[in-house]
Amino acid sequence: MATYKTKGPDGTEIHVGETDLARFAMGVGLDKIAPERYSKLFVFKLLLYTQFQGVEADFIIEELKALEGLPNRAVSTKPATQFTRLPLKGLWHQHFFDARFVAQNLLTHMQSKEFKQELQRIFDPAKSKTITEKMIEELAHAASEGGLQERENQGKLTGEWIVFAKNGGQNYYLTLDIHTAGDQKIYDEISSMAYAEFPFLATP
């Protein structure tokens, strides 16, 4: 049986056997959500995210349920989209959200047209030529809780990727990764590990 390994945040090597992966997959309910349609690579990454990087498994599981059309707690991330450039062209990705991604989402919001319009409303010189305490409070809200709420309402919360393939009307979950990892790295892992389990997905 294969052993999956990587280095943890502190540099120590992490080794996980297939039996442990199967036990973990069953524990988080993958067999009920997508039976025989998730790779061991996907489970390994899910285990790493939840046990070593502090991501709540529920955030990812609820996204999978939504993708499968199963009852789920409402998710507010962007809809799944298809990769259009090689080497990932043809595969799909769905964001999942966690508290670690708050800063990234707020930064994106503050660069948006909506935030600039909110700034213009708050600091409208026609209403007041001086900066008041109320203005500061409104700005703080718009740049924090209000910004997250706006992105949630628009279904634009972004986080990291669930990468999957579609075949025969079903989703096959291949890996999890950060979108800054690089398309080639993500593809190489899928090609060398996930496609070994689902070779029919590797054909054009």
Secondary structure, DSSP 8 states (H G I E B T S, - for coil): --EEEEE-TTS-EEEEEHHHHHHHHHHHTHHHHSTT-B-HHHHHHHHHHHHHS---HHHHHHHHHHHTT-------B---EE--STTTTT-EEEEE--GGGHHHHHHHHHTSHHHHHHHHHHT-TTT-SS--HHHHHHHHHHTTHHHHHHHHHTT-B--EEEEEEEETTEEEEEEEE-TTS-HHHHHHHIIIIIHHH-GGGS--
